[in-house]
């Protein structure tokens, strides 16, 4: 199977507040779940962090990837190509520039398509990502989101 499918979600308690991300990667019959928690961050940062952390796991380049996200912020920024204009302008005035720059480096290594899914609906993998993200946000030993706190 040459298609990688990734589901992602992010959460923040208080927005800003403690936050977490979750992702589920599907490659054929192989499924991998990841999550992480931060002590002070935003929902949008965690939505984007889920995508970045999933892509950072990949060992090969040139993959065809479909990413399902309930974040209109993430999906529209990439699919409507706003990100590429932001990058050309040095992300001037844009929030989460540190994460968008990381994402863009990873984006260039693959063929990525985003698909928006309705959050908290009937998509089992989006719902699983929500559980991973909220559990991480509620966890112990949360780490610093240096791009937000720093």
Order of alpha helices (4+ residues) and beta strands (2+ residues): beta-beta-beta-alpha-beta-alpha-alpha-alpha-beta-alpha-alpha
